[in-house]
């Protein structure tokens, strides 16, 4: 079929075509208006040392120390993907994790190593109070984890994790983008609904 024929088919079913577009846009906006309000949280975790280490022999010791910091930052990233630690953080915050799979637990926190001494943690919560509790729980549980490791190492220059004040922002959709995307989806679906109805005649 030529493009002109498609336009003629749509023209004959113009009411149906626009009805589909309207229903798609309406459905999308109803979803965004009535969905639970979410808050996005971002925290920086700073990897530091509990004490000072003496460098008497080699001028390259700082380099090796930075390498160790880098590896430990990677360890922190993996900790926040561990179902056990994620579960402990949520329990500490008073948040129940019922009917949650292990895979879902590994995706609660989005962690990124930004440098050898900074780890970014991002996650979402249903309200600001829960967001604040989770932020404090992350710092507390990780600190306990490091302290247990430090007991085994028996060193005065073991790692410490210090959390910055979290940034908590309400997740508000960009309704302009929502409208454009839903309009395009509506046009696509409307086109196929009209064609299917035409060929079923």
N, C-alpha and C positions, 0 to 999 in steps of 0.2 A: 504494500500500500504506500501511496505517496503521502507526504506530509500534509498536503491540502485535505486529503481524505480524513486524516486523523482530526484535523481542526473541525471538519464538518460533523464528525461523529460527536465530538465534545459539544459543539454548538447545539446539537439536537438534545443533548442531555445536560445542558448547562446548569439546571437546577440541582441535579444530582451531584455534578462536579463540585459546585460551590458548597453544597451541603456537607460533602465529605471533608472539604478543607475546613469548614467552620467547626465540625465535630472534632477534628484532630486538634485544632488550635484550642478549642474549649477544654478538651480532655487534658491537654498538657498543662494549661494554666490552672485548672482545678487541682491537678496533682501537686503543682508547686505551691499553691495557696494553702492546701490542707496537709501537706507533708509535715512531719515533726521538724521543729526548729533545731538546727545543728550549730555547734560552735567549733570552729577550727582552731587548733592549738599548735603553737610552735615553740620548742624549747632548744636552747643550745646547751650541750653538756661539755664542760671544759675538762680536759685531762691534765692533771697537775701531779706534782710529787709531794709526798708528805714531809720529806726532809731534804737536806742537801747532801750531795755526793761529792766526795773529794776526788779530784782529777790530778794525780801527781805524776803519772808516768807518760801518758799519751795525749797529745793535743787533739786526737781524733775521737776522744771519748764522748764529746758532745754529739758527734755524728751518730754514734752507736746508741746514745740515749734517745735521740730523736727517732731512730729506727724502732727502738723498743716502744716509744710512745705511739708510733704509728701502728704497730702491731696490736697494742692494747686498745687503741681506738677501734680497730677492726673487731676485736673481741667484744667490745661494748655493743657494736652494731649487731653482732650475732646474738648476744644475750637478749636484746630486745626483740628478737625473732623467735626466741625459745618459748614454747607453750608454757613451760613451768614458771619462768620468770614473769611472763605476761599475765598468767593466772594469779601469781603472788601480788603483782602490782594492783590488779583489779580488786582482789580480796582486801588488800590494805586500804583501798579507797572505798570499801563498802559496796562495791559494784558486783552483782552476781552475774556469772557467765554461764547461764543455763542453756542447754541445747546448742552449744557452740562446738564445732569440730576443731580438730587440731590445726587444720589448714587455716581456718578463720582466725584462730589465736595468733598464728604467725604473721597475720596481716593487720593486726590491730594498730601497730605502730609502724610508720614509714620512717626508717632510719637511713641517714646518709652520712658518711664520713667526709666532712668538708676539708679537713686538714689532718695532720698528725696529732693534733691536740683538740680538735673540735668535732663533735658529733651532733648533727641536727636530728631532732625527733619531732614528727608531726603526727597528729591524730585528731579524732573528732569526738565530741561528747554531746549529750542531749541538752545539757544546761551548763551555765557558767560555774555553778557550785561543784558539779561533777568534774568539770574540766580542771578546776583548781585542786580538787582532791587527787585526781590522777597525776597531776604535775608533781605534787608533793610526794606521792607514792613512788613515782619513778626514781626520784632522787634518793628516797629512803631505802628502797629495795636494792638499788645498785650500790649504795654506800655499804649496806650490810654484806653484799656479795664481795665487795672489794676488801672489807675488813676481815672476812673469813679467809680470803686468799693471803692477806698480809700476815695473818697468824701463822700460816704455813711457811711463808718466806722468811719471817723474822728479820726483816730489813727495815732500816729507818728512812729509806728513800723510796718506799713503795708508792704505788699510784693512788691518787685521790680523784674523785669525780665531783665537780662543783657545777650545779645547775644554775643557769641564769633565770631571771624572772620571766615566766612564760608570757607569750603574746597570745591573747584570746580574742578572737574576732567572730562575730556572728556570720554564719554562712548565708549570704543573701544572693539569690540568683540574679543574673543580668537579664532582665525581662526583654530587653531589646533583642539579645541573641536568642533567647527562648522563642520569641515570636518569629524571627526569621527562620530558625531551624524547623519549628512546627509548621510554618507556612510551606516550606519546601517539601517536607514530608507529606503534608496534606495535598499538595499539587501532584506529587508522585502517586499517592494512593488514589486520589480522585481520578487521575488519568486511567489507571488500571481498572478501577471499579466500573468506569464508563465503558471501557473496551470490553470487559468481560460481559457486562449486561448486553452490549450490542451484539456480541457473537453468540450469546445464548438465545437470542430472539429466533 
